[in-house]
């Protein structure tokens, strides 16, 4: 294979950076399995974080849904709900871990700016420099209703507000550190005048005024994570992010994404190594390729079990389909008028219209292949980015990707607590270490240092 142009040179010494991302809402985890751990218990998350720390992971990420998904006006029963606020939960995990980074997903569209900035600074300070912020820009009005702001921010302006909020946050976090505090009782003031700053921002999207009350941490400020493949998302990442999540699971697509992002970095005066690229992926490990494929089949079928398959079609039909057999033909009734209900969460712009045409295509496909409801859903529902194989196969693939600078690591979505976590630590990590692309011990203390990022 020809060495790809990724905007960064081949690096034979490159290391794989790893995080685990646990979403706030959604169907990503098979919680129905009797062997699965409690999905909301604090003890589960302590165990997961400590296991990942044993595996020398860079970071543990928590998603944070601002509103639970619904189905025809009721809470979507197939989703997990009841998890605490991500920052609060990670503050608790800071006391149960020593090295692993702790990354909170927090929303820029609906959060109060200074409150959010101060809470993130507090997590970073309390964890001694291990905090990160996964910046999200949820734009749908349905989520906004939880904040009495339904329809408040047009889709195209969400990154404008996010950029303004991040710039304010950086200024707040840089205002002062413990090094500015008086070193002796003979000093005239505990903190000299002017060190905490007086920060003010006024625009049509953001109004805030504050004096910084939390000192900077050992790493300077929280590490900034950002996901988004749109032009606005890439620009926000190039200007401000330290780590970016991508949705590219194919080599050529990932190489093109890396090249584009690094060209944007250069335009903002940043180096290729000032930003880490971590695609999201669900890893399925088997002792043989056949076992891995069987696990992948099990996951796919359980992610869209009979109950979830019916709920999936109810989203499109807009009415109760519980009387229909999931193993029988598609509903023989017409869907209600109108486009997709946004109460299932954020919908891609491309999917926000054309519902009736989509259903017509599904009917034709089901007739052509003789598909039942569940078989159709398994064929047309969005595929998670599954990577199935033996630990050695996956390690070989990842070593090639990072050495060619297509990515800098991966952000893994666990499909089962805690079996999939154990497989990562006990099987994949040793395989990566055998290939010389993964640390054998922590040699750094802060999240910024783990990721080998420049000083803030």
TIROPA-849404 format. One line per field, with one value per residue (C-alpha): residue number from 1; x, y, z. Coordinates in Angstrom, 3 decimals. Layout:
BEGIN
nr: c(NUM|...)
u: c(X|...)
v: c(Y|...)
w: c(Z|...)
This chain:
BEGIN
nr: c(1|2|3|4|5|6|7|8|9|10|11|12|13|14|15|16|17|18|19|20|21|22|23|24|25|26|27|28|29|30|31|32|33|34|35|36|37|38|39|40|41|42|43|44|45|46|47|48|49|50|51|52|53|54|55|56|57|58|59|60|61|62|63|64|65|66|67|68|69|70|71|72|73|74|75|76|77|78|79|80|81|82|83|84|85|86|87|88|89|90|91|92|93|94|95|96|97|98|99|100|101|102|103|104|105|106|107|108|109|110|111|112|113|114|115|116|117|118|119|120|121|122|123|124|125|126|127|128|129|130|131|132|133|134|135|136|137|138|139|140|141|142|143|144|145|146|147|148|149|150|151|152|153|154|155|156|157|158|159|160|161|162|163|164|165|166|167|168|169|170|171|172|173|174|175|176|177|178|179|180|181|182|183|184|185|186|187|188|189|190|191|192|193|194|195|196|197|198|199|200|201|202|203|204|205|206|207|208|209|210|211|212|213|214|215|216|217|218|219|220|221|222|223|224|225|226|227|228|229|230|231|232|233|234|235|236|237|238|239|240|241|242|243|244|245|246|247|248|249|250|251|252|253|254|255|256|257|258|259|260|261|262|263|264|265|266|267|268|269|270|271|272|273|274|275|276|277|278|279|280|281|282|283|284|285|286|287|288|289|290|291|292|293|294|295|296|297|298|299|300|301|302|303|304|305|306|307|308|309|310|311|312|313|314|315|316|317|318|319|320|321|322|323|324|325|326|327|328|329|330|331|332|333|334|335|336|337|338|339|340|341|342|343|344|345|346|347|348|349|350|351|352|353|354|355|356|357|358|359|360|361|362|363|364|365|366|367|368|369|370|371|372|373|374|375|376|377|378|379|380|381|382|383|384|385|386|387|388|389|390|391|392|393|394|395|396|397|398|399|400|401|402|403|404|405|406|407|408|409|410|411|412|413|414|415|416|417|418|419|420|421|422|423|424|425|426|427|428|429|430|431|432|433|434|435|436|437|438|439|440|441|442|443|444|445|446|447|448|449|450|451|452|453|454|455|456)
u: c(0.000|1.288|2.158|-0.813|-0.571|-1.982|-0.233|2.241|5.277|5.478|6.523|7.937|7.847|4.213|2.110|-1.579|-3.629|-6.787|-9.955|-13.255|-16.416|-19.563|-22.586|-25.203|-28.189|-28.851|-28.899|-25.151|-25.008|-26.718|-27.988|-30.585|-27.966|-28.238|-24.443|-24.263|-23.317|-25.641|-25.741|-26.134|-24.458|-21.478|-19.681|-19.854|-18.168|-15.491|-14.725|-14.649|-12.365|-9.998|-9.874|-9.047|-6.368|-4.902|-4.881|-2.965|-5.668|-5.297|-8.862|-12.357|-15.120|-18.662|-21.459|-24.156|-27.623|-29.456|-32.814|-33.805|-35.091|-38.798|-41.121|-44.496|-44.455|-43.190|-39.644|-38.054|-38.046|-35.099|-32.707|-30.768|-31.638|-30.727|-27.015|-25.653|-24.203|-20.878|-18.761|-20.168|-19.611|-16.050|-15.233|-16.148|-13.999|-11.051|-10.850|-10.944|-8.185|-4.683|-3.606|-6.364|-7.829|-11.465|-13.412|-16.897|-19.253|-20.857|-23.110|-22.242|-25.691|-27.757|-25.227|-24.774|-21.249|-19.582|-21.229|-19.954|-16.476|-16.098|-17.304|-14.829|-12.030|-13.015|-12.829|-9.417|-8.118|-9.555|-8.190|-4.748|-4.733|-6.586|-9.768|-10.996|-14.045|-15.822|-17.453|-20.863|-23.272|-26.697|-28.990|-32.421|-35.283|-36.658|-33.608|-33.860|-37.325|-35.707|-34.102|-37.104|-35.165|-36.874|-35.726|-33.445|-30.365|-30.395|-28.411|-25.826|-24.945|-24.236|-20.488|-20.347|-21.590|-19.326|-16.281|-17.132|-17.698|-14.428|-12.481|-14.019|-13.205|-9.560|-9.263|-10.951|-8.678|-5.523|-6.350|-4.300|-2.676|-1.471|1.905|0.353|-0.693|1.293|4.257|4.499|2.402|4.394|2.812|0.389|-2.259|-3.131|-3.627|-2.293|-4.805|-5.684|-4.543|-8.036|-9.099|-12.474|-13.830|-16.632|-18.191|-21.148|-22.596|-25.961|-25.130|-23.348|-23.353|-21.143|-19.159|-17.065|-13.939|-12.079|-12.436|-10.606|-6.840|-5.338|-4.289|-0.979|-1.831|-2.877|-6.474|-8.774|-7.907|-10.441|-12.116|-14.449|-16.427|-17.927|-17.319|-19.080|-17.071|-18.008|-16.966|-13.620|-12.921|-13.714|-11.385|-8.589|-8.838|-9.238|-9.391|-6.606|-8.287|-10.877|-13.227|-13.845|-16.368|-14.000|-13.572|-12.043|-8.341|-8.648|-11.439|-9.463|-6.347|-8.302|-9.844|-6.423|-4.982|-7.840|-7.743|-3.978|-4.147|-6.657|-4.309|-1.535|-3.869|-4.340|-0.606|-0.737|1.493|0.302|1.150|-0.930|-4.089|-4.765|-7.215|-9.157|-11.893|-14.772|-15.113|-16.761|-14.153|-15.202|-12.395|-12.426|-9.769|-10.294|-11.661|-14.711|-15.423|-15.087|-17.536|-19.997|-19.738|-20.382|-23.468|-24.714|-24.180|-25.959|-28.953|-29.198|-28.739|-31.891|-33.771|-37.517|-38.578|-36.001|-36.883|-40.534|-39.501|-37.242|-40.124|-42.457|-40.140|-40.935|-44.580|-45.312|-47.780|-48.071|-46.863|-46.712|-49.447|-47.197|-44.988|-41.298|-40.768|-43.710|-44.164|-43.948|-46.970|-49.852|-50.916|-49.732|-47.443|-48.764|-48.009|-45.082|-41.370|-39.366|-40.091|-36.940|-37.637|-35.356|-32.455|-30.331|-31.200|-28.758|-29.813|-29.992|-32.510|-34.827|-36.995|-38.129|-39.614|-42.389|-39.966|-37.710|-40.566|-41.503|-37.939|-38.062|-41.310|-39.758|-36.647|-38.707|-40.804|-37.744|-35.886|-38.835|-37.707|-39.562|-39.718|-36.668|-34.718|-35.384|-34.267|-31.075|-30.390|-31.248|-30.563|-27.329|-24.369|-22.156|-18.491|-17.738|-14.177|-14.194|-11.116|-8.509|-6.444|-3.449|-5.374|-6.677|-3.257|-1.606|-4.217|-3.906|-0.099|-0.188|-2.695|-0.834|2.592|1.240|-0.295|-3.784|-4.940|-3.328|-5.444|-9.033|-11.994|-13.755|-17.455|-18.015|-20.968|-21.120|-20.304|-17.966|-16.966|-15.943|-13.822|-12.024|-11.303|-9.686|-7.404|-6.567|-6.291|-5.858|-3.469|-0.858|-1.050|-0.385|2.481|4.015|4.118|5.781|2.931|1.525|2.945|3.943|3.513|2.334|5.309|3.208|0.607|-1.719|-4.074|-2.241|1.023|-0.552|-1.604|1.831|0.286|2.090|1.672|-1.546)
v: c(0.000|3.469|5.653|8.001|11.773|12.567|15.883|14.214|11.994|8.248|7.545|4.112|5.015|6.165|5.005|4.105|6.344|4.746|5.978|4.349|6.345|5.434|7.207|9.053|7.681|5.408|1.762|1.185|-1.134|-4.517|-3.955|-6.751|-9.515|-11.227|-11.146|-7.375|-5.213|-2.644|0.233|3.078|1.856|3.942|0.675|-0.345|2.829|2.592|-0.933|0.132|3.119|1.068|-1.725|0.786|2.297|-1.182|-1.294|2.025|3.820|7.526|8.416|7.357|9.409|9.842|10.926|13.173|13.221|16.453|14.753|11.092|9.903|9.321|7.206|8.755|10.962|8.356|7.619|5.175|1.986|0.404|3.160|3.396|6.395|7.509|8.245|11.218|14.364|13.482|16.059|14.987|11.313|11.874|13.903|10.802|8.614|10.982|9.775|6.125|6.394|7.840|8.301|7.818|10.909|11.796|13.404|14.890|15.500|18.916|20.976|24.483|25.330|24.969|25.242|28.450|29.520|30.494|27.696|25.126|26.641|26.723|23.128|21.885|23.851|22.287|18.747|19.499|20.917|18.151|15.414|17.074|17.738|14.723|16.378|16.811|18.404|16.702|19.695|19.010|21.418|19.765|21.881|20.264|22.234|19.141|19.056|22.814|22.463|20.961|24.386|26.480|27.313|25.248|26.447|29.018|28.526|27.905|24.852|26.785|29.064|26.423|26.388|30.181|30.005|27.040|28.939|31.977|29.828|27.909|31.156|32.487|29.211|29.353|32.881|31.889|28.874|30.881|33.677|32.345|29.301|28.236|29.670|33.145|32.615|34.228|32.068|33.365|34.921|38.129|38.790|41.680|39.673|36.013|36.682|39.929|42.292|41.634|38.020|36.524|38.781|40.234|38.403|39.786|38.563|40.186|39.046|38.050|34.436|34.750|37.178|36.480|38.320|36.668|36.691|33.375|31.563|28.292|28.092|26.333|22.708|20.964|20.576|24.228|23.628|20.739|18.956|19.890|17.096|17.735|15.652|16.771|16.058|19.159|22.132|24.052|21.171|20.795|24.506|24.486|21.520|23.157|26.390|25.044|21.255|19.094|15.840|15.223|12.281|11.189|8.810|7.350|3.590|3.040|3.701|6.001|8.056|8.397|9.480|12.141|13.403|13.632|15.501|18.007|18.588|19.080|21.578|23.535|23.339|24.898|27.709|28.503|28.373|25.009|21.972|18.520|17.154|19.739|17.704|13.986|12.134|9.312|7.636|6.044|2.265|-0.734|-3.476|-7.133|-9.507|-13.266|-15.903|-16.887|-14.929|-17.178|-16.428|-12.699|-12.930|-14.848|-12.192|-9.491|-11.338|-11.682|-7.978|-6.882|-9.111|-8.013|-4.338|-4.754|-7.449|-7.880|-5.118|-2.664|-3.544|-2.620|0.597|1.461|1.277|3.145|6.115|6.182|5.101|7.496|5.114|2.036|-1.096|-3.409|-5.631|-6.576|-9.663|-8.666|-11.865|-11.090|-8.738|-4.959|-3.098|-2.990|0.476|3.836|5.993|9.233|12.410|14.589|14.042|12.195|13.052|14.685|13.184|10.246|12.665|14.478|13.532|14.058|16.906|14.509|12.363|15.138|14.974|12.280|9.852|8.579|7.961|6.058|3.812|3.154|2.008|-0.261|-1.855|-2.542|-4.026|-6.226|-7.485|-8.180|-10.140|-11.479|-9.676|-9.608|-6.478|-7.510|-8.673|-5.354|-3.383|-5.438|-4.565|-0.851|0.394|2.369|0.048|0.763|0.923|-2.653|-3.923|-7.682|-9.892|-11.473|-9.244|-9.804|-8.869|-5.655|-4.750|-5.220|-2.994|-0.258|-0.305|0.286|3.126|5.053|4.631|6.055|8.912|8.222|8.326|8.732|6.135|5.120|5.962|2.678|2.281|-0.749|-2.898|-4.924|-4.099|-5.406|-8.246|-6.003|-3.871|-6.958|-8.121|-4.778|-4.811|-8.508|-9.325|-6.252|-4.260|-7.077|-7.529|-3.816|-3.916|-6.889|-4.740|-1.828|0.631|0.872|1.910|-0.734|1.649|5.184|7.533|10.707|12.052|14.438|13.763|16.285|14.430|11.009|12.263|13.817|17.195|20.539|22.658|24.660)
w: c(0.000|-0.906|2.075|2.437|2.598|6.048|6.667|9.037|8.326|8.948|12.545|13.388|17.103|17.194|20.128|20.268|22.564|23.946|25.582|26.435|25.826|27.723|26.177|28.171|26.234|23.282|22.196|22.133|25.150|25.515|29.044|28.784|28.982|32.396|32.707|32.252|35.229|36.790|34.300|36.806|40.004|41.130|41.922|38.249|37.113|39.801|38.605|34.949|35.609|37.749|35.150|32.416|34.618|35.035|31.247|31.146|29.155|28.494|29.462|30.484|28.842|30.045|27.742|29.132|27.590|28.349|27.878|27.702|24.353|23.886|21.812|20.997|24.092|26.580|27.717|25.261|27.296|25.476|26.591|29.822|31.983|35.475|35.276|37.256|35.729|34.083|35.950|39.305|38.553|37.329|40.447|42.452|40.183|40.664|44.243|43.167|40.527|40.284|36.664|34.102|32.446|33.186|30.347|30.730|27.813|28.288|26.059|24.835|23.467|26.625|29.481|31.449|30.420|33.700|35.666|33.147|32.951|36.734|37.201|34.592|36.266|39.590|38.148|36.671|39.942|42.148|39.859|39.812|36.100|34.706|33.388|29.852|28.253|25.358|23.642|22.092|20.424|20.511|18.393|18.374|19.863|21.589|23.882|24.309|25.799|28.874|29.349|28.274|25.121|22.440|19.035|20.639|18.464|14.696|13.637|11.647|14.579|17.241|16.462|16.713|20.303|21.057|19.804|21.928|25.005|24.545|24.132|27.346|29.118|28.096|29.438|32.727|33.202|32.452|34.906|37.820|39.396|42.815|41.870|42.146|45.758|48.558|49.594|53.161|55.899|55.474|52.075|51.813|49.983|49.516|45.799|44.291|42.746|39.148|39.008|38.993|36.160|35.295|32.286|30.158|26.929|25.177|21.863|20.466|21.406|24.739|27.661|30.644|33.289|35.997|38.110|38.080|41.415|40.615|40.010|37.024|37.493|36.931|33.246|32.931|31.860|30.903|27.672|24.973|22.977|20.064|17.592|14.331|10.671|9.384|8.178|11.327|13.535|11.805|12.111|15.823|16.261|14.268|16.272|19.780|20.278|21.664|20.599|17.904|17.509|13.937|12.412|9.825|10.055|6.593|6.003|2.965|4.536|7.760|5.836|3.933|7.178|8.861|5.872|5.828|9.573|9.661|6.802|8.894|11.897|9.807|8.766|12.468|13.176|14.921|14.408|13.324|16.789|18.639|17.965|18.447|16.181|17.851|15.764|17.614|17.306|18.934|19.373|19.415|20.373|19.882|20.471|16.815|13.838|13.884|17.545|16.874|13.970|16.143|18.870|16.262|15.032|18.627|19.267|16.112|16.809|20.429|19.606|17.514|19.412|18.715|21.116|19.769|16.160|16.743|18.515|15.563|13.097|15.489|15.099|11.377|11.464|14.349|16.014|18.196|16.370|19.386|17.945|15.020|15.065|14.769|12.780|10.495|7.536|7.691|9.090|6.628|7.774|6.507|8.648|10.026|8.120|9.111|9.360|12.024|15.637|17.090|20.508|19.660|19.921|17.361|13.772|10.924|8.647|5.698|7.588|8.746|5.635|3.225|5.756|3.456|0.605|2.990|4.101|0.465|-0.232|2.807|1.625|-1.779|-0.157|2.179|-0.741|-2.866|-0.171|1.813|4.990|8.280|10.446|12.420|9.375|7.681|10.733|10.956|7.319|7.297|10.833|11.218|11.658|14.619|13.668|14.686|14.463|15.030|15.129|17.313|19.564|17.280|14.131|15.672|17.106|13.697|12.055|14.667|14.639|10.871|11.186|13.894|12.321|9.076|11.124|9.823|13.460|16.866|18.638|19.203|21.404|22.161|22.831|25.111|24.114|27.336|30.938|32.003|29.640|26.737|29.090|30.403|26.834|26.005|29.018|29.227|25.503|23.303|25.502|25.708|21.919|21.386|23.868|22.034|18.876|20.667|20.096|23.631|26.975|29.525|32.446|33.090|32.875|33.127|35.542|33.721|30.832|28.649|29.300|28.615|25.174|24.536|23.816|24.021|27.127|27.322)
